[in-house]
């Protein structure tokens, strides 16, 4: 994991979301990808806030894109670690988000956790 990987990932991930191209967004993840987010609790019946599998997360994100047709993310900062990247961005409605992505050896995200301002 290096700075170039982190910034390249961030640029492509933000561009894919802003294009509302779910296939492109999902291309960054493993099939057994796990996502945790307070938004999952708010907008689904999954009280744990966790979804497992690209299909389950993809269905959740497809519903989110339909619900928020003008969704736009603004990247604020990119940080990287040993096998992780943190994106700090402004999300739907201007809400601040810090999302942590953990990557496998192939460079695909296998787990992510979204954190929101109060």
DSSP file (Angstrom, degrees, kcal/mol; ACC not computed):
  #  RESIDUE AA STRUCTURE BP1 BP2  ACC     N-H-->O    O-->H-N    N-H-->O    O-->H-N    TCO  KAPPA ALPHA  PHI   PSI    X-CA   Y-CA   Z-CA
    1    1 A X              0   0    0      0, 0.0     2,-0.3     0, 0.0    79,-0.1   0.000 360.0 360.0 360.0 125.1    0.0    0.0    0.0
    2    2 A X     >  -     0   0    0      1,-0.1     4,-2.3    81,-0.0     5,-0.2  -0.863 360.0 -94.8-137.9 174.7    1.5    3.3   -1.0
    3    3 A X  H  > S+     0   0    0     -2,-0.3     4,-2.8     1,-0.2     5,-0.3   0.876 120.8  53.5 -58.3 -41.5    0.4    6.9   -1.6
    4    4 A X  H  > S+     0   0    0      2,-0.2     4,-2.8     1,-0.2     5,-0.3   0.928 109.0  48.3 -62.8 -45.5   -0.1    6.4   -5.3
    5    5 A X  H  > S+     0   0    0      1,-0.2     4,-2.9     2,-0.2     5,-0.2   0.946 113.6  48.6 -57.7 -47.4   -2.4    3.4   -4.8
    6    6 A X  H  X S+     0   0    0     -4,-2.3     4,-2.5     1,-0.2    -2,-0.2   0.921 114.8  42.8 -61.0 -46.8   -4.4    5.4   -2.3
    7    7 A X  H  X S+     0   0    0     -4,-2.8     4,-2.4     2,-0.2    -1,-0.2   0.876 115.0  49.9 -71.2 -35.8   -4.8    8.5   -4.4
    8    8 A X  H  X S+     0   0    0     -4,-2.8     4,-2.3    -5,-0.3     5,-0.2   0.934 112.8  47.4 -64.9 -45.1   -5.6    6.5   -7.6
    9    9 A X  H  X S+     0   0    0     -4,-2.9     4,-3.0    -5,-0.3     5,-0.2   0.942 112.5  49.8 -59.1 -48.0   -8.2    4.5   -5.7
   10   10 A X  H  X S+     0   0    0     -4,-2.5     4,-2.6    -5,-0.2     5,-0.3   0.923 111.3  47.8 -58.5 -47.5   -9.7    7.6   -4.2
   11   11 A X  H  X S+     0   0    0     -4,-2.4     4,-2.1     1,-0.2    -1,-0.2   0.921 116.6  42.6 -61.8 -45.1   -9.9    9.4   -7.6
   12   12 A X  H  X S+     0   0    0     -4,-2.3     4,-2.5     2,-0.2    -2,-0.2   0.899 114.4  50.6 -69.9 -40.6  -11.5    6.4   -9.3
   13   13 A X  H  X S+     0   0    0     -4,-3.0     4,-2.2    -5,-0.2    -2,-0.2   0.932 113.3  44.9 -63.9 -47.1  -13.9    5.6   -6.5
   14   14 A X  H  X S+     0   0    0     -4,-2.6     4,-2.8    -5,-0.2    59,-0.3   0.923 114.0  50.0 -62.3 -45.0  -15.2    9.2   -6.2
   15   15 A X  H  X S+     0   0    0     -4,-2.1     4,-1.5    -5,-0.3    -2,-0.2   0.899 110.0  50.5 -62.1 -41.0  -15.5    9.4  -10.0
   16   16 A X  H  <>S+     0   0    0     -4,-2.5     5,-2.2     2,-0.2     4,-0.4   0.924 113.3  45.0 -63.8 -44.5  -17.4    6.1  -10.2
   17   17 A X  H ><5S+     0   0    0     -4,-2.2     3,-1.5     1,-0.2    -2,-0.2   0.926 112.4  50.9 -64.8 -43.7  -19.9    7.2   -7.5
   18   18 A X  H 3<5S+     0   0    0     -4,-2.8    -1,-0.2     1,-0.3    -2,-0.2   0.754 109.3  51.4 -68.8 -21.9  -20.3   10.7   -9.0
   19   19 A X  T 3<5S-     0   0    0     -4,-1.5    -1,-0.3    -5,-0.2    -2,-0.2   0.524 108.0-130.3 -84.3  -7.1  -21.1    9.0  -12.4
   20   20 A X  T < 5 +     0   0    0     -3,-1.5     2,-1.0    -4,-0.4    -3,-0.2   0.844  55.3 152.1  57.7  35.8  -23.7    6.8  -10.6
   21   21 A X     >< -     0   0    0     -5,-2.2     4,-2.4     1,-0.2    -1,-0.2  -0.776  22.2-179.6-100.0  89.8  -22.0    3.8  -12.2
   22   22 A X  H  > S+     0   0    0     -2,-1.0     4,-3.0     1,-0.2     5,-0.2   0.848  79.6  55.8 -63.2 -36.9  -22.7    1.0   -9.8
   23   23 A X  H  > S+     0   0    0      1,-0.2     4,-1.1     2,-0.2    -1,-0.2   0.927 110.6  46.0 -59.9 -44.1  -20.9   -1.6  -11.9
   24   24 A X  H  4 S+     0   0    0      2,-0.2     3,-0.3     1,-0.2     4,-0.3   0.898 112.5  50.2 -65.4 -42.5  -17.8    0.6  -11.8
   25   25 A X  H >< S+     0   0    0     -4,-2.4     3,-1.6    -9,-0.2    -2,-0.2   0.953 110.5  49.6 -59.6 -49.8  -18.1    1.2   -8.1
   26   26 A X  H >< S+     0   0    0     -4,-3.0     3,-1.8     1,-0.3    -1,-0.2   0.696  92.2  77.5 -66.7 -19.1  -18.5   -2.5   -7.4
   27   27 A X  T 3< S+     0   0    0     -4,-1.1    -1,-0.3    -3,-0.3    -2,-0.2   0.656  86.0  63.6 -65.1 -13.2  -15.4   -3.4   -9.4
   28   28 A X  T <  S+     0   0    0     -3,-1.6    81,-3.0    -4,-0.3     2,-0.3   0.447  96.4  74.2 -87.0  -1.2  -13.3   -2.2   -6.5
   29   29 A X  E <  S-a  109   0A   0     -3,-1.8    81,-0.2    79,-0.2     2,-0.1  -0.813  77.1-117.0-122.5 153.0  -14.6   -4.9   -4.1
   30   30 A X  E >   -     0   0A   0     79,-2.3     3,-1.4    -2,-0.3    23,-0.1  -0.381  36.7-110.1 -74.5 162.1  -14.2   -8.6   -3.5
   31   31 A X  E 3  S+     0   0A   0      1,-0.3    23,-2.6    22,-0.1    24,-0.4   0.819 120.7  47.1 -63.9 -30.5  -17.2  -10.9   -3.9
   32   32 A X  E 3  S+     0   0A   0     21,-0.2    -1,-0.3    22,-0.1    21,-0.1   0.084  84.2 155.2 -99.6  23.9  -17.3  -11.5   -0.1
   33   33 A X  E <   -     0   0A   0     -3,-1.4    20,-3.5    19,-0.2     2,-0.4  -0.137  31.1-149.2 -50.4 140.8  -16.9   -7.8    0.7
   34   34 A X  E     -aB 111  52A   0     76,-1.6    78,-2.3    18,-0.2     2,-0.4  -0.978  12.3-170.9-120.6 129.6  -18.3   -6.7    4.0
   35   35 A X  E     -aB 112  51A   0     16,-2.6    16,-2.6    -2,-0.4     2,-0.4  -0.957   4.2-171.7-120.5 134.4  -19.7   -3.2    4.6
   36   36 A X  E     +aB 113  50A   0     76,-1.9    78,-2.4    -2,-0.4     2,-0.3  -0.992  20.6 145.0-126.1 139.1  -20.7   -1.6    7.9
   37   37 A X    >>  -     0   0    0     12,-2.2     4,-1.0    -2,-0.4     3,-0.6  -0.957  54.7-126.7-167.2 142.9  -22.5    1.8    8.2
   38   38 A X  H 3> S+     0   0    0     76,-0.5     4,-2.1    -2,-0.3     5,-0.1   0.801 111.3  65.4 -62.0 -28.1  -25.1    3.6   10.3
   39   39 A X  H 3> S+     0   0    0      1,-0.2     4,-2.5     2,-0.2    -1,-0.2   0.833  93.6  58.9 -65.6 -31.4  -26.9    4.2    7.0
   40   40 A X  H <> S+     0   0    0     -3,-0.6     4,-1.3     9,-0.2     6,-0.4   0.918 107.7  46.5 -62.1 -42.0  -27.5    0.5    6.6
   41   41 A X  H  < S+     0   0    0     -4,-1.0    -2,-0.2     1,-0.2    -1,-0.2   0.909 115.1  47.3 -63.5 -42.8  -29.3    0.6    9.9
   42   42 A X  H  < S+     0   0    0     -4,-2.1    -2,-0.2     1,-0.2    -1,-0.2   0.842 122.8  30.3 -69.1 -34.7  -31.3    3.6    8.8
   43   43 A X  H  < S+     0   0    0     -4,-2.5     2,-0.3    -5,-0.1    -1,-0.2   0.384 117.3  42.9-114.5   4.3  -32.3    2.4    5.4
   44   44 A X  S  < S-     0   0    0     -4,-1.3     5,-0.0    -3,-0.2    16,-0.0  -0.817  81.1-109.1-136.1 178.8  -32.6   -1.3    5.6
   45   45 A X  S    S+     0   0    0     -2,-0.3     2,-1.2     1,-0.0    -4,-0.1   0.389  84.3 110.3 -87.4   1.8  -34.0   -4.0    8.0
   46   46 A X    >   -     0   0    0     -6,-0.4     3,-1.2     1,-0.2    -2,-0.2  -0.667  45.1-177.4 -84.4  97.9  -30.4   -5.0    8.9
   47   47 A X  T 3  S+     0   0    0     -2,-1.2    -1,-0.2     1,-0.2    -6,-0.1   0.659  74.7  67.8 -72.2 -17.3  -30.1   -3.8   12.5
   48   48 A X  T 3  S-     0   0    0      2,-0.2    -1,-0.2    -8,-0.1     3,-0.1   0.712 100.1-131.0 -73.8 -18.8  -26.4   -4.9   12.8
   49   49 A X  S <  S+     0   0    0     -3,-1.2   -12,-2.2     1,-0.2     2,-0.4   0.610  70.9 112.4  76.7  12.2  -25.4   -2.3   10.3
   50   50 A X  E     -B   36   0A   0    -14,-0.2     2,-0.4   -10,-0.1    -1,-0.2  -0.950  43.9-173.7-122.9 137.8  -23.4   -4.9    8.3
   51   51 A X  E     -B   35   0A   0    -16,-2.6   -16,-2.6    -2,-0.4     2,-0.4  -0.983  10.8-156.8-123.7 141.2  -23.9   -6.3    4.9
   52   52 A X  E     +B   34   0A   0     -2,-0.4     4,-0.3   -18,-0.2   -18,-0.2  -0.971  53.3  35.2-122.6 131.8  -21.8   -9.2    3.5
   53   53 A X  S  > S-     0   0    0    -20,-3.5     4,-2.5    -2,-0.4     5,-0.3   0.223  78.2-104.1 103.5 137.1  -21.3  -10.0   -0.1
   54   54 A X  H  > S+     0   0    0    -23,-2.6     4,-2.7     1,-0.2     5,-0.2   0.849 119.5  55.4 -59.3 -35.7  -21.0   -7.8   -3.2
   55   55 A X  H  > S+     0   0    0    -24,-0.4     4,-2.1     2,-0.2    -1,-0.2   0.930 110.2  44.1 -65.3 -44.9  -24.6   -8.7   -4.2
   56   56 A X  H  > S+     0   0    0     -4,-0.3     4,-1.9     2,-0.2    -2,-0.2   0.921 117.5  44.5 -66.6 -44.0  -26.1   -7.6   -0.9
   57   57 A X  H  X S+     0   0    0     -4,-2.5     4,-2.8     1,-0.2     5,-0.2   0.903 112.1  53.6 -66.7 -40.4  -24.1   -4.4   -0.8
   58   58 A X  H  X S+     0   0    0     -4,-2.7     4,-2.5    -5,-0.3    -2,-0.2   0.892 107.7  49.8 -61.4 -40.6  -24.8   -3.7   -4.4
   59   59 A X  H  X S+     0   0    0     -4,-2.1     4,-2.0     2,-0.2    -1,-0.2   0.909 111.6  49.2 -64.8 -41.4  -28.5   -4.0   -3.9
   60   60 A X  H  X S+     0   0    0     -4,-1.9     4,-1.9     1,-0.2    -2,-0.2   0.930 113.4  46.1 -61.5 -46.8  -28.3   -1.6   -1.0
   61   61 A X  H  X S+     0   0    0     -4,-2.8     4,-2.6     2,-0.2    -2,-0.2   0.860 108.5  55.7 -67.8 -34.7  -26.3    0.9   -3.0
   62   62 A X  H  X S+     0   0    0     -4,-2.5     4,-1.9     1,-0.2    -1,-0.2   0.917 109.2  47.6 -61.5 -42.3  -28.6    0.6   -6.0
   63   63 A X  H  X S+     0   0    0     -4,-2.0     4,-2.1     2,-0.2    -2,-0.2   0.887 110.8  52.0 -65.0 -38.2  -31.5    1.6   -3.7
   64   64 A X  H  X S+     0   0    0     -4,-1.9     4,-2.1     2,-0.2    -2,-0.2   0.915 108.8  49.6 -64.6 -42.8  -29.5    4.5   -2.3
   65   65 A X  H  < S+     0   0    0     -4,-2.6     6,-0.2     1,-0.2    -1,-0.2   0.874 111.9  48.8 -64.5 -36.3  -28.7    5.8   -5.8
   66   66 A X  H  < S+     0   0    0     -4,-1.9     3,-0.4    -5,-0.2    -1,-0.2   0.877 113.9  46.7 -68.4 -36.7  -32.4    5.6   -6.7
   67   67 A X  H  < S+     0   0    0     -4,-2.1     2,-0.4     1,-0.3    -2,-0.2   0.789 121.2  36.8 -75.1 -29.7  -33.4    7.4   -3.5
   68   68 A X    ><  +     0   0    0     -4,-2.1     3,-1.9    -5,-0.1    -1,-0.3  -0.692  67.7 171.6-125.0  76.6  -30.7   10.1   -3.9
   69   69 A X  T 3  S+     0   0    0     -3,-0.4    -1,-0.1    -2,-0.4    -2,-0.1   0.706  79.3  49.8 -64.4 -20.2  -30.6   10.8   -7.7
   70   70 A X  T 3  S+     0   0    0      2,-0.1    -1,-0.3     0, 0.0    -5,-0.1   0.109  78.6 154.9-103.7  22.5  -28.3   13.9   -7.3
   71   71 A X    <   +     0   0    0     -3,-1.9     2,-0.3    -6,-0.2   -51,-0.1  -0.226  13.5 170.5 -52.7 131.2  -25.8   12.0   -5.1
   72   72 A X        -     0   0    0    -53,-0.0     2,-0.4     2,-0.0    21,-0.1  -0.980  20.1-153.9-147.6 132.7  -22.4   13.7   -5.3
   73   73 A X        -     0   0    0     -2,-0.3     2,-0.5   -59,-0.3    18,-0.2  -0.883   2.8-158.0-107.9 140.2  -19.2   13.1   -3.2
   74   74 A X  E     -C   90   0A   0     16,-2.2    16,-2.6    -2,-0.4     2,-0.3  -0.964  18.5-135.4-117.6 113.8  -16.5   15.7   -2.7
   75   75 A X  E     +C   89   0A   0     -2,-0.5    14,-0.2    14,-0.2     3,-0.1  -0.501  29.2 169.6 -71.0 130.0  -13.1   14.3   -1.8
   76   76 A X  E     -     0   0A   0     12,-3.1     2,-0.3     1,-0.4    13,-0.2   0.736  61.5  -6.0-108.7 -37.5  -11.5   16.2    1.1
   77   77 A X  E     -C   88   0A   0     11,-1.9    11,-2.7     2,-0.0     2,-0.4  -0.991  50.3-150.0-160.1 153.9   -8.5   14.0    2.1
   78   78 A X  E     +C   87   0A   0     -2,-0.3     2,-0.3     9,-0.2     9,-0.2  -0.998  17.8 177.2-128.9 130.9   -6.9   10.6    1.4
   79   79 A X  E     -C   86   0A   0      7,-2.4     7,-2.9    -2,-0.4     2,-0.3  -0.954   8.1-162.0-129.9 151.5   -4.9    8.7    4.0
   80   80 A X  E     +C   85   0A   0     -2,-0.3     5,-0.2     5,-0.2     2,-0.2  -0.959   9.8 176.1-136.6 156.1   -3.2    5.3    3.7
   81   81 A X        -     0   0    0      3,-2.9     5,-0.0    -2,-0.3     0, 0.0  -0.415  57.1 -57.4-131.1-153.5   -1.8    2.6    6.0
   82   82 A X  S    S-     0   0    0      1,-0.2     3,-0.0    -2,-0.2    -2,-0.0   0.951 128.6 -10.4 -63.5 -52.2   -0.4   -0.9    5.7
   83   83 A X  S    S+     0   0    0     18,-0.0    20,-2.8   -82,-0.0     2,-0.3  -0.010 123.6  78.6-136.7  29.7   -3.4   -2.4    3.9
   84   84 A X  E     - D   0 102A   0     18,-0.2    -3,-2.9    25,-0.1     2,-0.4  -0.949  51.8-157.8-141.8 158.8   -6.0    0.3    4.3
   85   85 A X  E     -CD  80 101A   0     16,-2.1    16,-3.1    -2,-0.3     2,-0.5  -0.993   9.0-154.4-133.7 140.3   -7.1    3.6    2.9
   86   86 A X  E     -CD  79 100A   0     -7,-2.9    -7,-2.4    -2,-0.4     2,-0.5  -0.977   7.3-163.7-116.1 126.4   -9.2    6.2    4.5
   87   87 A X  E     -CD  78  99A   0     12,-2.5    12,-2.8    -2,-0.5     2,-0.6  -0.941   2.0-162.9-107.7 127.5  -11.2    8.6    2.4
   88   88 A X  E     +CD  77  98A   0    -11,-2.7   -12,-3.1    -2,-0.5   -11,-1.9  -0.951  30.5 151.4-106.4 120.9  -12.6   11.8    4.0
   89   89 A X  E     -CD  75  97A   0      8,-2.7     8,-2.9    -2,-0.6     2,-0.6  -0.946  50.2-109.9-147.4 164.3  -15.3   13.2    1.9
   90   90 A X  E     -CD  74  96A   0    -16,-2.6   -16,-2.2    -2,-0.3     6,-0.2  -0.890  45.9-178.8 -97.8 123.7  -18.5   15.2    1.9
   91   91 A X    >   -     0   0    0      4,-3.8     3,-2.1    -2,-0.6     4,-0.1   0.032  39.7 -16.2-104.7-150.6  -21.4   13.0    1.1
   92   92 A X  G >  S+     0   0    0      1,-0.3     3,-1.5     2,-0.2    -1,-0.3  -0.259 131.9   5.9 -56.8 133.2  -25.2   13.3    0.6
   93   93 A X  G 3  S-     0   0    0      1,-0.3    -1,-0.3    -3,-0.1    -2,-0.0   0.649 129.0 -69.5  67.3  15.7  -26.6   16.5    2.0
   94   94 A X  G <  S+     0   0    0     -3,-2.1    -1,-0.3     1,-0.2    -2,-0.2   0.535  86.3 159.2  82.0   6.3  -23.1   17.8    2.7
   95   95 A X    <   -     0   0    0     -3,-1.5    -4,-3.8    -5,-0.1     2,-0.3  -0.388  42.3-120.0 -66.6 137.7  -22.5   15.3    5.5
   96   96 A X  E     -D   90   0A   0     -6,-0.2    21,-1.9    -2,-0.1     2,-0.4  -0.618  34.8-175.2 -79.5 135.9  -18.9   14.6    6.4
   97   97 A X  E     -DE  89 116A   0     -8,-2.9    -8,-2.7    -2,-0.3     2,-0.5  -0.988  20.6-167.1-133.9 139.7  -17.8   11.0    6.0
   98   98 A X  E     -DE  88 115A   0     17,-2.5    17,-1.9    -2,-0.4     2,-0.5  -0.981  17.9-170.6-122.5 116.2  -14.6    9.1    6.8
   99   99 A X  E     -DE  87 114A   0    -12,-2.8   -12,-2.5    -2,-0.5     2,-0.5  -0.931   9.4-153.6-115.2 128.1  -14.6    5.7    5.2
  100  100 A X  E     -DE  86 113A   0     13,-2.5    13,-2.0    -2,-0.5     2,-0.4  -0.872  10.5-167.1-102.3 126.2  -12.0    3.1    6.0
  101  101 A X  E     -DE  85 112A   0    -16,-3.1   -16,-2.1    -2,-0.5     2,-0.4  -0.951   6.1-158.3-114.6 130.4  -11.2    0.5    3.3
  102  102 A X  E     -DE  84 111A   0      9,-3.1     8,-2.9    -2,-0.4     9,-1.4  -0.923  16.9-153.9-107.1 135.2   -9.2   -2.7    3.9
  103  103 A X  E     - E   0 109A   0    -20,-2.8     6,-0.2    -2,-0.4     2,-0.1  -0.790   7.5-136.8-114.0 149.3   -7.6   -4.3    0.9
  104  104 A X    >   -     0   0    0      4,-2.6     3,-1.8    -2,-0.3    -1,-0.0  -0.310  45.6 -87.8 -88.1-177.9   -6.5   -7.8    0.0
  105  105 A X  T 3  S+     0   0    0      1,-0.3    -1,-0.0     2,-0.1    -2,-0.0   0.686 126.7  60.2 -68.2 -17.4   -3.3   -8.7   -1.8
  106  106 A X  T 3  S-     0   0    0      2,-0.2    -1,-0.3     0, 0.0     3,-0.1   0.445 119.1-108.3 -87.6  -0.7   -4.9   -8.2   -5.2
  107  107 A X  S <  S+     0   0    0     -3,-1.8     2,-0.4     1,-0.3    -2,-0.1   0.690  76.6 130.8  82.8  19.0   -5.8   -4.6   -4.4
  108  108 A X        -     0   0    0    -79,-0.0    -4,-2.6     1,-0.0     2,-0.3  -0.846  63.8-110.8-105.0 143.7   -9.5   -5.1   -3.9
  109  109 A X  E     +aE  29 103A   0    -81,-3.0   -79,-2.3    -2,-0.4    -6,-0.3  -0.559  34.7 174.2 -71.9 127.6  -11.4   -3.8   -0.9
  110  110 A X  E     +     0   0A   0     -8,-2.9   -76,-1.6    -2,-0.3     2,-0.3   0.576  68.3  17.7-107.8 -16.6  -12.6   -6.7    1.2
  111  111 A X  E     +aE  34 102A   0     -9,-1.4    -9,-3.1   -78,-0.2    -1,-0.3  -0.984  62.0 179.3-154.8 143.7  -14.0   -4.7    4.1
  112  112 A X  E     -aE  35 101A   0    -78,-2.3   -76,-1.9    -2,-0.3     2,-0.4  -0.994   9.9-163.9-146.5 151.8  -15.1   -1.1    4.6
  113  113 A X  E     -aE  36 100A   0    -13,-2.0   -13,-2.5    -2,-0.3     2,-0.4  -0.976  11.1-152.6-138.3 120.7  -16.6    1.0    7.4
  114  114 A X  E     - E   0  99A   0    -78,-2.4   -76,-0.5    -2,-0.4     2,-0.4  -0.801  10.9-168.6 -96.9 134.1  -18.3    4.3    6.9
  115  115 A X  E     - E   0  98A   0    -17,-1.9   -17,-2.5    -2,-0.4     2,-0.3  -0.967   5.8-159.5-124.5 138.7  -18.2    6.9    9.8
  116  116 A X  E     - E   0  97A   0     -2,-0.4   -19,-0.2   -19,-0.2     2,-0.1  -0.824  21.6-108.1-121.4 153.5  -20.3   10.0    9.8
  117  117 A X              0   0    0    -21,-1.9    -1,-0.0    -2,-0.3   -22,-0.0  -0.353 360.0 360.0 -70.6 162.2  -20.2   13.4   11.6
  118  118 A X              0   0    0     -2,-0.1    -1,-0.1   -23,-0.0   -23,-0.0   0.483 360.0 360.0 -68.9 360.0  -22.9   13.9   14.3
